[in-house]
Amino acid sequence: MSHHTPHVKTRGGRKTAVGNVGRPPVSWALPGILFFAVFAIVPLAIAVYLSFCQWDGLNSPTPTGLDNWTRLFKDPEFRQAAWLSLLLTTISWAFQTPVALLLGVWAAGRQRSRAVLSAVFFIPLLLSTTAIAMLFHALLDPNFGVITEIGPWFGIDPNIMGSSTGALLTVAFVGGWQFMPFHTLIYQGGARQIPEVLYQAAEMDGAGMFRQFFHITLPQLRHTITTSSVLMIVGSLTYFDTVLIMTKGGPGTDTTVLPYLMYRTGFQTYDLGYAAAIATALVVVATALSLILVRFSGFGNMRSTREGM
Amino acid sequence: MVMAGLLAGCGTSGGSGSDGGTITAYVYGDDAVKVQQAAVTKFNKTSKVKVKLVSVPGTDYVNKLRSAMGSPSAPDVFFNWGGGSIKPYVDAKQLVDLTSTVKNDATLKDGFLPSIMTAGSLDGKIYGVPMRGMQPVMLFYNKTLFAENKLEAPKTWEDLQNAITTFKAKGITPFALGGADKWPELMWMEYLLDRIGGPEVFQKIQNGDTSGWGDPAVLKAAQTVKELVDQGAFGKNFNSVDYGNGGAPTLLNKGKAAMHLMGSWEYSTQLGKAPEFAKKDLGWTAFPTVAGGVGDAADVVGNPTNYWSINARTKHKDAAIAFLKTMASQEYAKALVDNGDIPTTSNAASMLSTSPNPQFANDQYSLVQKAPSFTLSWDQALESQYATPLLTELSKLFAGKSTPEQFVAAMKAVK
C-alpha cells in the first residue's frame, strides 16, 4: 500500500469510520512527542533518578537507594510544607473559583461596557509574577506601605506579612489576583457556549435570575469548572515565585510550601538528591490530584461541548 | 602619557607572536566591580595571558558559580568569602592550595593584615588572596535621636537596656531589623555569642564539631535574642521588613528607629538613600559588652573581606597567581579607598585620609586592626548544608515560632 490507511481502533476493537474522517496519521504527532520527550519526559526521568542519589552539584551523583525517600516520609519539614501546599491550594481554589465564575458569567454578556471592563480585568495576567509580587510587597510594607494608611480603617494590623496567617493569605491573594482573569476567561468562554434557548425556556416557566443561574448556568458549566479547577490546583501546588519574593518562606517556615522547600534544599543547601525526591513527590501528588478530579467530575466522558444537555 | 606610550609599545611587540590564552575570572557583580575591572585592564597590558572578568549579578552569584564549577566551563579564578563558602570546592579538590605560594612570596605574605589572611583559610591552608574591602558589622545609630534623649552610644549592656527603655517610651523602635531577609538576624546571634562565650565557641562549630551548638553560651545568646524580641527592641513588625529593598535602612534615616546593627556597607547604603542623614546624623560604634560574658569587647564579626581563589583545573596557574599578586599593590588599594572601601592590605592606614569619609574609614580600619578575633559571618563560614537550616531556625526563634532550647536542639540535629 502506497498510502497510509488509518486503522484507528476504539477500545472495543471496532473500527469507527466516522472518527477517522480527516484525521492525520500518527507520524504527524512525532515532532510534538519528540519535543515533549526532550523537555519534559527526559528531565523528569533524570529527576526521578537523582531522587535515589546523593548529589552536591559538584561531584558525580552517588546512588544511595531509598535513603532520600525514607527521609522524606520522616521529615517534619516536608510534612509541614506538604500541608501548607495543600492549604494554599484549597484557599486559592475556594477564593478564585466563585469570583472567576461569577465574573466570567457576567462577562459572557454582550454589552459594550462589559467588553471594555473584561479587558481591564485581564491586565493582571499580562504582568510578570515577579513584578506583581514586588508591587504587593511594597504596598504591604509595614512601615511605609499603603497598608499603614488603609489597614487601620478596616482594623487590619499593617504587619500582615509578619504574621503566619497573614503571610499565607497574602500569597494566596496575590496569586489569585494575577490568575483570576485567566479563569474568568475560561468561564466566559464556557458560559457563551450555553444555548440561549435554555434561558428562554426557563423564563417562560417563570424562573428568576437565581434559579436560572443555579439550574442552567452552573450545571452547564460543570466541565468548565473541572478544567479551571485542575489548572488552579496544579498551579497552586507549584506556587513559587511569589513566595520567594514576598515571604522567603517566612515568618519562620510558615509559608515554606513544597516548591520553596525544594528550592531551598536544592539551590541553597545543595542537597540536590533530596530536592529531586521532593520534586518527584510533588509531581506524583499533582498528577494524582488532577486525575482524581477528572475522574470524579466525569470530565473524561465528555465527547462534545454539548454533552450533558 | 609616557607610560601609556611604553605600554602600548609593549602590547604591540608582545602580542605579535604568541597567543598566551585567557583566564576567566568570576566576580560578584556590584558597584565595586569597576575597581577589579581597572586592575584587570592594567594586568592585561603586560601579561601574555589575558584575564577576562565576568561580573555575575549578586543575587545569582553563588548559584551560578556552583553550577559553573560543576561543569567544563568553570572559571579559572573566582571571588568568594573564604571559609565554608569554598569548603565544597576544597573537598572536591577543585582549588589550588596557595599556602606555600603565599609563604614564599614577600608581596603576598606581608601584603595583608594577618587576621584577614587567617579568616579566609580552611584547616590552616590558604586558598584565597584578599581582593576587596573589609566589612565588619557595626552598631549604627541616629545621632540626633541620641542627643535629643540625652543618650550616649551604648558601650555596655546596661547602656543598651537604658536606650531601649528610653526609645520605647518615646514610641521609637530601638533597633531597625530586616527580619524578612533572615541574615540581618544572624548578626545579633554572632555578636551575642562572641560577647557571651568568646570566639572559640563558634570556631569549634566551624571546625565541624556540631556538638558546639550545645555550649551553654549558645543557649544564653538565643535566650538574649528572645528577651530582646519580647522587650520590643526590634519593634513589632520586623518580620515583614527587608534590608534588601531598603526597609530597615529607611527606618533608621527617617528617625523611626534609633539604631541598626549592620555591616559597614550600611554607610554607603545610607549615603545612597539619604545623603544628608549619612553625613550629619549617622553615628557608628562597636557592639557593646554583654553582662557576665567572657568575650573580648574588641572582637569583631562580619566579612573580613572577599578573596580570589584559583581553580585547580586552570591551564594558566602561574599567570593566575601573578594576577592575584597585583591585589597587594598600593595602586589597587588606592582604587579601593577611592571607591569608599577599606582595603585589608597592611599599608592601607596611610591612604585612608583620601577616603570619601576619612573618619568612618579610620574608625573601621582601627576596629578591625585592633580586633583580637574577626569571626566570619556564620552563613559564609559554614557550608550551605548547615548555613541554610541555621538561617531558617534563627528566623523561627526571632518570629517566636521556637524557643531558645528548640533552636539549640534543632542546630545540634542538623546533619
Contacts between the chains, C-beta under 8 A, distances in Angstrom:
chain1	res1	chain2	res2	distance
A	56	B	88	6.1
A	57	B	66	5.6
A	57	B	67	6.9
A	57	B	70	5.1
A	58	B	66	7.3
A	58	B	69	6.1
A	58	B	70	4.9
A	58	B	88	5.6
A	58	B	89	7.0
A	58	B	92	4.7
A	58	B	94	7.2
A	59	B	92	5.4
A	137	B	245	7.2
A	138	B	245	7.5
A	140	B	240	7.1
A	141	B	240	7.3
A	141	B	241	7.6
A	141	B	247	6.2
A	142	B	237	3.7
A	142	B	240	4.8
A	142	B	241	6.6
A	143	B	237	7.1
A	143	B	241	6.8
A	143	B	247	6.7
A	143	B	250	7.3
A	143	B	251	6.0
A	143	B	256	6.3
A	144	B	247	7.5
A	144	B	250	6.4
A	158	B	237	6.7
A	159	B	236	6.1
A	159	B	237	3.7
A	159	B	239	7.2
A	159	B	240	5.8
A	160	B	240	7.0
A	161	B	180	7.1
A	161	B	239	7.2
A	161	B	240	3.5
A	162	B	179	7.5
A	162	B	180	7.8
A	162	B	236	7.8
A	162	B	237	5.0
A	162	B	238	7.2
A	162	B	239	3.3
A	162	B	240	3.8
A	162	B	399	7.7
A	163	B	239	7.8
A	164	B	401	7.8
A	167	B	240	7.9
A	247	B	180	7.3
A	248	B	180	6.4
A	248	B	181	7.3
A	248	B	182	6.7
A	249	B	392	7.5
A	250	B	179	7.8
A	250	B	180	6.4
A	250	B	182	7.0
A	250	B	239	6.6
A	250	B	395	5.4
A	250	B	399	6.9
A	251	B	179	7.6
A	251	B	180	8.0
A	251	B	239	4.3
A	251	B	240	7.8
A	251	B	395	6.8
A	251	B	399	4.0
A	251	B	401	7.0
A	252	B	392	7.7
A	252	B	395	5.5
A	252	B	396	3.9
A	252	B	399	4.4
A	252	B	401	3.7
A	252	B	402	7.3
A	253	B	392	6.1
A	253	B	395	7.7
A	253	B	396	6.5
A	253	B	401	7.5
A	254	B	399	7.8
A	254	B	401	7.1
A	256	B	392	8.0
A	264	B	388	6.1
A	264	B	392	7.7
A	267	B	63	5.7
A	268	B	384	6.1
A	268	B	388	4.5
A	269	B	384	5.3
A	269	B	385	5.2
A	269	B	388	4.3
A	269	B	389	7.4
A	270	B	66	6.7
A	270	B	88	7.2
A	270	B	384	5.2
A	270	B	385	6.9
A	271	B	385	6.4
